[in-house]
């Protein structure tokens, strides 16, 4: 796992860590999902969107902004920085993976996702 190097921004590494820890809690509480930001069928049957099963990025979006589905034109710095930190932690050789592809890999598990979020949060919390 590569250690993320925070870029200068309005969002501090500790704020990113808090978003990532919250995202891990959201997946543990709501459940994990593959293929979309959140389980559309679950939402259509009456579950509030914030309480639906979510993917890795959907959980980060809820943790940062309260909604699993980001506005294309208004993605917050917290979401951008949290996703960048996670991608950096996934970097092994070459380019980091697209988070949706990593989340949706057939052999991926909820435990993998929660572990990645928590490990990245720990790295971002270091002084």
C-alpha positions in Angstrom: 0.0 0.0 0.0 1.4 3.4 -1.0 1.1 6.3 1.5 -1.1 9.1 0.2 0.6 12.5 0.1 -2.1 15.2 0.9 -2.2 18.1 -1.5 -2.6 21.6 -0.2 -6.3 22.3 0.0 -9.1 23.5 2.3 -9.5 19.9 3.5 -7.1 18.7 6.1 -5.8 15.1 6.2 -7.6 14.6 9.5 -10.9 15.7 7.9 -10.3 13.2 5.1 -9.6 10.6 7.7 -12.9 11.4 9.5 -14.8 11.1 6.2 -13.2 7.7 5.5 -14.0 6.4 9.0 -17.6 7.6 8.6 -17.8 5.9 5.2 -16.6 2.6 6.7 -19.3 3.0 9.4 -21.9 3.7 6.8 -21.1 0.5 4.9 -21.1 -1.5 8.1 -24.5 0.0 9.0 -26.3 0.2 5.6 -24.6 -2.7 3.8 -22.4 -2.7 0.8 -23.4 -2.6 -2.8 -21.9 -3.2 -6.2 -22.7 -1.7 -9.6 -24.2 1.7 -8.6 -23.6 4.3 -5.9 -26.5 2.9 -4.0 -29.2 0.2 -4.2 -31.9 1.8 -6.4 -34.4 -1.0 -5.8 -34.0 -0.6 -2.0 -34.7 3.1 -2.4 -37.7 2.5 -4.6 -39.2 0.3 -2.0 -39.1 3.1 0.5 -35.7 3.0 2.3 -34.3 6.6 2.5 -31.4 6.9 0.1 -29.0 7.7 2.9 -29.8 4.4 4.5 -29.6 2.2 1.4 -26.7 -0.2 0.7 -23.9 1.7 -0.9 -20.7 1.2 -2.8 -17.3 2.6 -1.7 -17.8 5.9 -3.4 -21.4 6.2 -2.4 -20.4 5.8 1.2 -17.7 8.5 0.9 -20.3 10.8 -0.7 -22.8 10.2 2.2 -20.0 10.7 4.7 -18.9 14.0 3.1 -22.1 15.5 1.7 -25.0 13.4 2.9 -26.1 11.9 -0.4 -24.7 8.8 -2.1 -25.1 10.2 -5.6 -22.8 13.1 -6.3 -23.7 16.1 -8.3 -21.5 16.0 -11.3 -21.0 19.8 -11.2 -20.7 20.2 -7.4 -18.4 17.5 -6.0 -17.0 18.6 -2.7 -13.3 18.9 -1.9 -13.8 16.4 0.9 -15.1 13.8 -1.6 -12.3 14.5 -4.1 -9.6 14.3 -1.4 -11.0 11.2 0.2 -11.2 9.4 -3.1 -7.7 10.5 -4.0 -6.4 9.2 -0.7 -8.1 5.8 -1.3 -6.8 5.5 -4.9 -3.3 6.3 -3.7 -3.5 3.6 -1.0 -4.5 1.1 -3.7 -1.5 2.1 -5.9 0.9 -0.8 -6.3 2.5 -0.5 -9.8 1.5 2.1 -12.4 -1.8 3.7 -12.3 -4.2 3.5 -9.3 -7.5 1.7 -10.2 -10.8 3.4 -10.9 -12.6 3.1 -7.5 -15.8 1.8 -9.1 -13.9 -1.0 -10.9 -12.1 -1.9 -7.7 -15.4 -1.9 -5.7 -17.2 -3.9 -8.4 -14.6 -6.6 -8.8 -16.3 -10.0 -8.6 -14.1 -11.2 -5.8 -14.4 -8.0 -3.7 -16.1 -8.2 -0.3 -17.6 -5.7 2.1 -14.8 -6.5 4.5 -12.2 -5.5 1.8 -13.9 -2.2 1.3 -14.3 -1.4 5.1 -10.6 -2.4 5.6 -9.4 -0.2 2.8 -11.4 2.8 4.2 -10.1 2.3 7.7 -6.5 1.7 6.6 -6.5 4.8 4.5 -8.1 6.8 7.4 -5.2 5.6 9.7 -2.6 6.7 7.2 -4.3 10.1 6.8 -4.5 10.6 10.6 -0.7 10.3 11.0 1.0 13.5 12.1 
